[in-house]
Amino acid sequence: MIALEPKQRTQKTIELLEHQYPNAKTALTYTTPLEMLIATMLSAQTTDARVNNVTQNLFKKYHTAQDYANADLKELEKDIHSTGFYHNKAKNLKASCRILLEKFGGQVPKTMTALLELPGVARKTANVVLYNSYGITTGIAVDTHVMRLAKRLGLTEQKDQNRIEKDLMALVPKEKWMHLTDLLIFHGRQVCMAKKPRCDICVLNKICPSAFTFK
């Protein structure tokens, strides 16, 4: 392995993954900030592919924050059932959209502070919504892929998502924060999987402290 300091290793990681995944971006399908918010909230504990399958019909049925706020809870649960945890997700969608109506004119706000007022929205979701909807970078969205790869690459020793985010933000230029999220997610899905990472074909295996340690 080539020994690099964490900041150097992060920079090299970005360079190699940018070459490997030149089109890395969110896999969620959306056309408006509200659709981005809904899709990201639904993506918890499931795959983006499953969410896109659900939202294909969901977005035809519900168009505005008022549509979700006024939706029958049981019907909404049925509409999103296959994304899992549908009781909480439906409840949070309705509550969040009521807040959008009451405080933000039915529009998805453009600040982290405002988004965190919405039930079911934590920093990860807010970062994704701000970046993909408005091009606003306020942090790094830390999902399970980002957590796993950041630890394997020796970029953090933290277990808490917010602390991992802070560690990564200190290593990466701000203009690359959310791009790093997309790159690590792509690599985590295709190569650096949770149970059996494919170290033999990994473009990072020469700089990764965890390369070839998995049986």
C-alpha positions as YAML, in Angstrom:
chain: A
units: angstrom
residues:
- id: 1
  name: MET
  ca: [0.00, 0.00, 0.00]
- id: 2
  name: ILE
  ca: [1.14, 3.54, -0.74]
- id: 3
  name: ALA
  ca: [1.29, 5.42, 2.59]
- id: 4
  name: LEU
  ca: [-0.55, 8.74, 2.41]
- id: 5
  name: GLU
  ca: [-1.80, 11.22, 4.98]
- id: 6
  name: PRO
  ca: [-5.62, 11.33, 5.25]
- id: 7
  name: LYS
  ca: [-5.92, 14.58, 3.29]
- id: 8
  name: GLN
  ca: [-3.65, 13.26, 0.51]
- id: 9
  name: ARG
  ca: [-5.50, 9.94, 0.51]
- id: 10
  name: THR
  ca: [-8.83, 11.76, 0.21]
- id: 11
  name: GLN
  ca: [-7.59, 13.86, -2.70]
- id: 12
  name: LYS
  ca: [-6.26, 10.77, -4.49]
- id: 13
  name: THR
  ca: [-9.51, 8.93, -3.78]
- id: 14
  name: ILE
  ca: [-11.50, 11.69, -5.44]
- id: 15
  name: GLU
  ca: [-9.17, 11.76, -8.46]
- id: 16
  name: LEU
  ca: [-9.37, 8.00, -9.00]
- id: 17
  name: LEU
  ca: [-13.13, 7.76, -8.48]
- id: 18
  name: GLU
  ca: [-13.82, 10.74, -10.75]
- id: 19
  name: HIS
  ca: [-12.01, 8.88, -13.50]
- id: 20
  name: GLN
  ca: [-13.89, 5.67, -12.68]
- id: 21
  name: TYR
  ca: [-17.33, 7.30, -12.38]
- id: 22
  name: PRO
  ca: [-17.37, 10.47, -14.51]
- id: 23
  name: ASN
  ca: [-21.17, 10.66, -14.35]
- id: 24
  name: ALA
  ca: [-21.63, 10.04, -10.64]
- id: 25
  name: LYS
  ca: [-24.75, 11.78, -9.33]
- id: 26
  name: THR
  ca: [-27.87, 10.93, -7.37]
- id: 27
  name: ALA
  ca: [-29.78, 7.97, -8.75]
- id: 28
  name: LEU
  ca: [-33.11, 9.29, -7.48]
- id: 29
  name: THR
  ca: [-35.56, 10.42, -10.15]
- id: 30
  name: TYR
  ca: [-37.10, 13.87, -9.58]
- id: 31
  name: THR
  ca: [-38.07, 17.07, -11.39]
- id: 32
  name: THR
  ca: [-38.80, 19.53, -8.55]
- id: 33
  name: PRO
  ca: [-37.38, 20.29, -5.09]
- id: 34
  name: LEU
  ca: [-40.51, 18.77, -3.52]
- id: 35
  name: GLU
  ca: [-40.04, 15.54, -5.47]
- id: 36
  name: MET
  ca: [-36.38, 15.51, -4.40]
- id: 37
  name: LEU
  ca: [-37.42, 15.91, -0.77]
- id: 38
  name: ILE
  ca: [-40.07, 13.19, -0.96]
- id: 39
  name: ALA
  ca: [-37.78, 10.75, -2.77]
- id: 40
  name: THR
  ca: [-34.92, 11.30, -0.34]
- id: 41
  name: MET
  ca: [-37.17, 10.80, 2.68]
- id: 42
  name: LEU
  ca: [-38.48, 7.57, 1.15]
- id: 43
  name: SER
  ca: [-34.94, 6.32, 0.42]
- id: 44
  name: ALA
  ca: [-34.16, 5.60, 4.07]
- id: 45
  name: GLN
  ca: [-33.47, 1.89, 4.61]
- id: 46
  name: THR
  ca: [-34.18, 0.96, 0.99]
- id: 47
  name: THR
  ca: [-32.63, 1.25, -2.47]
- id: 48
  name: ASP
  ca: [-32.91, 4.18, -4.84]
- id: 49
  name: ALA
  ca: [-34.19, 1.78, -7.49]
- id: 50
  name: ARG
  ca: [-37.08, 0.78, -5.23]
- id: 51
  name: VAL
  ca: [-37.84, 4.44, -4.51]
- id: 52
  name: ASN
  ca: [-37.84, 5.33, -8.20]
- id: 53
  name: ASN
  ca: [-40.25, 2.48, -8.86]
- id: 54
  name: VAL
  ca: [-42.62, 3.85, -6.21]
- id: 55
  name: THR
  ca: [-42.32, 7.52, -7.13]
- id: 56
  name: GLN
  ca: [-43.05, 6.81, -10.78]
- id: 57
  name: ASN
  ca: [-46.72, 6.56, -9.80]
- id: 58
  name: LEU
  ca: [-46.55, 8.60, -6.59]
- id: 59
  name: PHE
  ca: [-45.48, 11.78, -8.38]
- id: 60
  name: LYS
  ca: [-48.37, 11.42, -10.83]
- id: 61
  name: LYS
  ca: [-50.84, 11.24, -7.94]
- id: 62
  name: TYR
  ca: [-49.42, 13.91, -5.61]
- id: 63
  name: HIS
  ca: [-48.10, 17.13, -7.11]
- id: 64
  name: THR
  ca: [-47.93, 19.70, -4.32]
- id: 65
  name: ALA
  ca: [-47.20, 19.92, -0.61]
- id: 66
  name: GLN
  ca: [-50.93, 20.37, -0.10]
- id: 67
  name: ASP
  ca: [-51.64, 17.09, -1.90]
- id: 68
  name: TYR
  ca: [-49.44, 15.21, 0.60]
- id: 69
  name: ALA
  ca: [-50.68, 17.17, 3.61]
- id: 70
  name: ASN
  ca: [-54.30, 16.41, 2.70]
- id: 71
  name: ALA
  ca: [-53.70, 12.78, 1.70]
- id: 72
  name: ASP
  ca: [-55.49, 10.01, 3.54]
- id: 73
  name: LEU
  ca: [-52.83, 8.45, 5.77]
- id: 74
  name: LYS
  ca: [-53.80, 4.84, 5.05]
- id: 75
  name: GLU
  ca: [-53.89, 5.51, 1.33]
- id: 76
  name: LEU
  ca: [-50.49, 7.18, 1.41]
- id: 77
  name: GLU
  ca: [-49.09, 4.25, 3.40]
- id: 78
  name: LYS
  ca: [-50.36, 1.92, 0.69]
- id: 79
  name: ASP
  ca: [-48.80, 4.09, -2.02]
- id: 80
  name: ILE
  ca: [-45.33, 3.92, -0.44]
- id: 81
  name: HIS
  ca: [-45.63, 0.50, 1.21]
- id: 82
  name: SER
  ca: [-42.82, -1.22, -0.68]
- id: 83
  name: THR
  ca: [-40.19, 1.32, 0.48]
- id: 84
  name: GLY
  ca: [-40.43, -0.12, 3.99]
- id: 85
  name: PHE
  ca: [-41.11, 1.64, 7.30]
- id: 86
  name: TYR
  ca: [-44.16, 3.04, 5.53]
- id: 87
  name: HIS
  ca: [-46.08, 3.98, 8.72]
- id: 88
  name: ASN
  ca: [-43.41, 6.43, 9.86]
- id: 89
  name: LYS
  ca: [-42.58, 7.59, 6.35]
- id: 90
  name: ALA
  ca: [-46.20, 8.40, 5.51]
- id: 91
  name: LYS
  ca: [-46.66, 10.21, 8.83]
- id: 92
  name: ASN
  ca: [-43.47, 12.23, 8.27]
- id: 93
  name: LEU
  ca: [-44.38, 13.10, 4.68]
- id: 94
  name: LYS
  ca: [-47.75, 14.48, 5.75]
- id: 95
  name: ALA
  ca: [-46.34, 16.37, 8.73]
- id: 96
  name: SER
  ca: [-43.44, 17.81, 6.72]
- id: 97
  name: CYS
  ca: [-45.74, 19.01, 3.97]
- id: 98
  name: ARG
  ca: [-48.05, 20.65, 6.51]
- id: 99
  name: ILE
  ca: [-45.04, 22.58, 7.80]
- id: 100
  name: LEU
  ca: [-44.09, 23.52, 4.24]
- id: 101
  name: LEU
  ca: [-47.58, 24.97, 3.82]
- id: 102
  name: GLU
  ca: [-47.70, 26.72, 7.18]
- id: 103
  name: LYS
  ca: [-44.19, 28.19, 7.27]
- id: 104
  name: PHE
  ca: [-42.71, 28.17, 3.77]
- id: 105
  name: GLY
  ca: [-45.55, 28.87, 1.36]
- id: 106
  name: GLY
  ca: [-45.65, 25.27, 0.22]
- id: 107
  name: GLN
  ca: [-42.08, 25.45, -1.07]
- id: 108
  name: VAL
  ca: [-39.02, 23.46, -0.02]
- id: 109
  name: PRO
  ca: [-36.77, 25.87, 1.91]
- id: 110
  name: LYS
  ca: [-33.21, 26.59, 0.88]
- id: 111
  name: THR
  ca: [-31.45, 26.44, 4.25]
- id: 112
  name: MET
  ca: [-30.23, 23.60, 6.42]
- id: 113
  name: THR
  ca: [-31.84, 25.11, 9.52]
- id: 114
  name: ALA
  ca: [-35.28, 25.28, 7.89]
- id: 115
  name: LEU
  ca: [-35.09, 21.77, 6.44]
- id: 116
  name: LEU
  ca: [-34.17, 20.30, 9.81]
- id: 117
  name: GLU
  ca: [-37.53, 21.53, 11.11]
- id: 118
  name: LEU
  ca: [-39.24, 18.90, 8.97]
- id: 119
  name: PRO
  ca: [-40.08, 15.55, 10.63]
- id: 120
  name: GLY
  ca: [-37.96, 12.74, 9.23]
- id: 121
  name: VAL
  ca: [-35.31, 15.10, 7.84]
- id: 122
  name: ALA
  ca: [-31.79, 14.92, 9.29]
- id: 123
  name: ARG
  ca: [-28.57, 16.43, 7.94]
- id: 124
  name: LYS
  ca: [-28.05, 13.69, 5.36]
- id: 125
  name: THR
  ca: [-31.43, 14.27, 3.74]
- id: 126
  name: ALA
  ca: [-31.10, 18.04, 3.97]
- id: 127
  name: ASN
  ca: [-27.66, 17.98, 2.32]
- id: 128
  name: VAL
  ca: [-28.99, 15.87, -0.57]
- id: 129
  name: VAL
  ca: [-32.02, 18.10, -1.09]
- id: 130
  name: LEU
  ca: [-30.09, 21.38, -0.97]
- id: 131
  name: TYR
  ca: [-27.37, 20.19, -3.35]
- id: 132
  name: ASN
  ca: [-29.54, 18.46, -5.92]
- id: 133
  name: SER
  ca: [-32.44, 20.91, -5.86]
- id: 134
  name: TYR
  ca: [-30.65, 24.24, -5.49]
- id: 135
  name: GLY
  ca: [-26.94, 23.61, -6.05]
- id: 136
  name: ILE
  ca: [-26.30, 24.62, -2.43]
- id: 137
  name: THR
  ca: [-23.45, 22.85, -0.62]
- id: 138
  name: THR
  ca: [-23.66, 22.93, 3.17]
- id: 139
  name: GLY
  ca: [-22.04, 19.63, 4.06]
- id: 140
  name: ILE
  ca: [-21.45, 16.02, 3.07]
- id: 141
  name: ALA
  ca: [-24.37, 13.59, 2.99]
- id: 142
  name: VAL
  ca: [-23.25, 10.61, 5.06]
- id: 143
  name: ASP
  ca: [-25.25, 7.49, 4.23]
- id: 144
  name: THR
  ca: [-24.29, 3.88, 4.94]
- id: 145
  name: HIS
  ca: [-21.99, 3.70, 1.89]
- id: 146
  name: VAL
  ca: [-20.15, 6.90, 2.83]
- id: 147
  name: MET
  ca: [-19.81, 5.74, 6.44]
- id: 148
  name: ARG
  ca: [-18.41, 2.36, 5.40]
- id: 149
  name: LEU
  ca: [-15.95, 3.64, 2.82]
- id: 150
  name: ALA
  ca: [-14.74, 6.54, 4.97]
- id: 151
  name: LYS
  ca: [-13.82, 4.08, 7.71]
- id: 152
  name: ARG
  ca: [-12.22, 1.56, 5.36]
- id: 153
  name: LEU
  ca: [-10.16, 4.31, 3.75]
- id: 154
  name: GLY
  ca: [-8.97, 5.50, 7.14]
- id: 155
  name: LEU
  ca: [-10.57, 8.93, 6.79]
- id: 156
  name: THR
  ca: [-12.43, 8.74, 10.11]
- id: 157
  name: GLU
  ca: [-12.65, 6.65, 13.24]
- id: 158
  name: GLN
  ca: [-16.04, 8.01, 14.22]
- id: 159
  name: LYS
  ca: [-19.30, 6.04, 14.26]
- id: 160
  name: ASP
  ca: [-21.74, 8.96, 14.45]
- id: 161
  name: GLN
  ca: [-22.87, 10.32, 11.07]
- id: 162
  name: ASN
  ca: [-22.49, 13.98, 12.05]
- id: 163
  name: ARG
  ca: [-18.98, 13.43, 13.39]
- id: 164
  name: ILE
  ca: [-18.00, 11.50, 10.27]
- id: 165
  name: GLU
  ca: [-19.33, 14.40, 8.21]
- id: 166
  name: LYS
  ca: [-17.16, 16.87, 10.13]
- id: 167
  name: ASP
  ca: [-14.06, 14.70, 9.66]
- id: 168
  name: LEU
  ca: [-14.65, 14.47, 5.91]
- id: 169
  name: MET
  ca: [-15.43, 18.17, 5.54]
- id: 170
  name: ALA
  ca: [-12.02, 18.93, 7.08]
- id: 171
  name: LEU
  ca: [-10.31, 16.77, 4.44]
- id: 172
  name: VAL
  ca: [-12.17, 17.88, 1.31]
- id: 173
  name: PRO
  ca: [-12.49, 21.28, -0.40]
- id: 174
  name: LYS
  ca: [-16.05, 22.61, -0.04]
- id: 175
  name: GLU
  ca: [-16.72, 22.49, -3.78]
- id: 176
  name: LYS
  ca: [-16.12, 18.71, -3.64]
- id: 177
  name: TRP
  ca: [-18.17, 17.92, -0.52]
- id: 178
  name: MET
  ca: [-21.30, 16.56, -2.15]
- id: 179
  name: HIS
  ca: [-19.41, 15.20, -5.13]
- id: 180
  name: LEU
  ca: [-17.51, 13.00, -2.69]
- id: 181
  name: THR
  ca: [-20.86, 11.67, -1.47]
- id: 182
  name: ASP
  ca: [-21.89, 10.68, -5.00]
- id: 183
  name: LEU
  ca: [-18.52, 9.10, -5.75]
- id: 184
  name: LEU
  ca: [-18.43, 7.02, -2.57]
- id: 185
  name: ILE
  ca: [-22.03, 5.87, -3.05]
- id: 186
  name: PHE
  ca: [-21.30, 4.73, -6.62]
- id: 187
  name: HIS
  ca: [-18.16, 2.89, -5.49]
- id: 188
  name: GLY
  ca: [-19.89, 1.39, -2.47]
- id: 189
  name: ARG
  ca: [-22.65, -0.05, -4.61]
- id: 190
  name: GLN
  ca: [-20.46, -1.46, -7.35]
- id: 191
  name: VAL
  ca: [-17.15, -2.44, -5.74]
- id: 192
  name: CYS
  ca: [-16.73, -1.74, -2.02]
- id: 193
  name: MET
  ca: [-19.78, -3.66, -0.82]
- id: 194
  name: ALA
  ca: [-20.50, -4.23, 2.85]
- id: 195
  name: LYS
  ca: [-20.04, -7.99, 3.10]
- id: 196
  name: LYS
  ca: [-17.63, -8.84, 0.31]
- id: 197
  name: PRO
  ca: [-15.74, -5.89, -1.19]
- id: 198
  name: ARG
  ca: [-14.09, -6.53, -4.53]
- id: 199
  name: CYS
  ca: [-10.61, -5.37, -3.54]
- id: 200
  name: ASP
  ca: [-9.01, -7.20, -6.47]
- id: 201
  name: ILE
  ca: [-10.61, -4.84, -9.01]
- id: 202
  name: CYS
  ca: [-10.77, -1.71, -6.83]
- id: 203
  name: VAL
  ca: [-9.06, 1.39, -8.22]
- id: 204
  name: LEU
  ca: [-8.30, 2.42, -4.64]
- id: 205
  name: ASN
  ca: [-6.58, -0.80, -3.55]
- id: 206
  name: LYS
  ca: [-3.10, 0.75, -3.62]
- id: 207
  name: ILE
  ca: [-4.03, 3.56, -1.25]
- id: 208
  name: CYS
  ca: [-6.70, 1.88, 0.92]
- id: 209
  name: PRO
  ca: [-5.53, 0.67, 4.36]
- id: 210
  name: SER
  ca: [-8.25, -2.01, 4.32]
- id: 211
  name: ALA
  ca: [-7.49, -3.46, 0.89]
- id: 212
  name: PHE
  ca: [-7.34, -7.26, 0.79]
- id: 213
  name: THR
  ca: [-8.08, -7.61, 4.52]
- id: 214
  name: PHE
  ca: [-11.49, -9.16, 3.91]
- id: 215
  name: LYS
  ca: [-11.94, -12.91, 3.68]
...
